[in-house]
Amino acid sequence: MSEAAHEVPIEELHAHPERWEETVASAAGGQVIAITGRGKRVAAVVPADQIALVDRLKETIEVLSDNEAVQAITESRRSIPAGEGIRGVDAIRDLLGDRLR
């Protein structure tokens, strides 16, 4: 499991613009940097190779938050032994149609 995100206050970045370069360099090195404002996380600088992961996680959360989508996936999984099921991410997206777009 990855370590917790390092936090940098936005006020510090405004006062010391050179810290942006350090922040981006840290993210390029694999660290997630949380930008805080008034003590709350407001944004993050993430390594580029983690952007696709973030997108997949958002899609997973969206699907699992949709009761109809979960039901459709459950019914599909039940039909696999009978040879009627679908498999794969693209097949699930096709099954769910525009609900994910």
C-alpha positions as CSV (number, residue, x, y, z in Angstrom):
1,M,0.0,0.0,0.0
2,S,1.3,3.5,-0.8
3,E,2.2,6.0,1.8
4,A,-0.1,8.8,2.8
5,A,-0.2,12.0,0.6
6,H,2.2,14.8,1.6
7,E,0.2,18.0,2.2
8,V,1.2,21.5,1.1
9,P,-0.9,24.5,2.0
10,I,-2.0,26.6,-1.0
11,E,-1.0,29.7,1.0
12,E,2.5,28.4,1.1
13,L,2.5,27.9,-2.7
14,H,1.2,31.5,-3.2
15,A,3.8,32.9,-0.9
16,H,6.6,30.7,-2.4
17,P,5.9,30.0,-6.1
18,E,9.1,28.0,-6.4
19,R,7.4,25.4,-4.2
20,W,5.2,24.5,-7.2
21,E,8.3,23.1,-9.0
22,E,9.2,21.0,-5.9
23,T,5.6,19.8,-5.7
24,V,5.5,18.7,-9.3
25,A,8.9,17.1,-9.0
26,S,7.7,15.1,-6.0
27,A,4.7,13.9,-7.9
28,A,6.8,13.0,-10.9
29,G,8.8,10.9,-8.5
30,G,5.8,9.0,-7.5
31,Q,4.4,10.9,-4.5
32,V,0.9,12.2,-4.2
33,I,0.8,15.8,-3.0
34,A,-2.4,17.0,-1.4
35,I,-3.0,20.8,-1.7
36,T,-4.8,22.2,1.3
37,G,-6.7,25.4,1.8
38,R,-7.7,26.4,5.3
39,G,-6.7,23.0,6.6
40,K,-8.9,21.0,4.1
41,R,-7.7,19.1,1.1
42,V,-8.8,21.0,-2.0
43,A,-6.7,19.4,-4.8
44,A,-4.0,16.9,-5.5
45,V,-0.9,16.7,-7.7
46,V,-0.6,13.0,-8.7
47,P,2.0,11.1,-10.7
48,A,1.0,10.9,-14.3
49,D,1.0,7.1,-14.2
50,Q,-1.7,7.2,-11.6
51,I,-4.2,9.2,-13.6
52,A,-5.6,6.2,-15.4
53,L,-6.0,4.5,-12.0
54,V,-7.9,7.5,-10.6
55,D,-10.2,7.4,-13.7
56,R,-10.8,3.6,-13.2
57,L,-11.5,4.1,-9.5
58,K,-14.0,6.9,-10.3
59,E,-15.8,4.7,-12.8
60,T,-15.9,1.8,-10.3
61,I,-17.4,4.1,-7.7
62,E,-19.9,5.4,-10.2
63,V,-21.0,1.8,-11.1
64,L,-21.2,0.6,-7.5
65,S,-23.3,3.7,-6.7
66,D,-25.8,2.8,-9.3
67,N,-28.2,0.1,-8.0
68,E,-29.5,-0.8,-11.5
69,A,-25.9,-1.2,-12.7
70,V,-25.0,-3.5,-9.8
71,Q,-28.2,-5.5,-10.4
72,A,-27.4,-5.9,-14.1
73,I,-23.9,-7.1,-13.3
74,T,-25.2,-9.5,-10.7
75,E,-27.7,-11.0,-13.1
76,S,-25.1,-11.3,-15.8
77,R,-22.7,-13.1,-13.4
78,R,-25.5,-15.6,-12.5
79,S,-26.0,-16.4,-16.2
80,I,-22.4,-17.2,-16.9
81,P,-22.7,-20.9,-16.1
82,A,-25.5,-21.2,-18.6
83,G,-23.2,-19.6,-21.3
84,E,-25.4,-16.5,-21.4
85,G,-23.2,-14.1,-19.5
86,I,-20.9,-11.3,-20.7
87,R,-17.4,-10.7,-19.6
88,G,-15.0,-7.8,-19.6
89,V,-15.0,-4.1,-18.9
90,D,-16.2,-3.2,-22.5
91,A,-19.0,-5.7,-22.2
92,I,-20.2,-4.2,-18.9
93,R,-20.0,-0.7,-20.4
94,D,-22.1,-1.9,-23.3
95,L,-24.6,-3.5,-21.0
96,L,-24.9,-0.3,-18.9
97,G,-25.0,2.0,-21.9
98,D,-25.3,5.7,-21.4
99,R,-25.7,5.5,-17.7
100,L,-21.9,5.7,-17.3
101,R,-21.4,8.5,-19.8
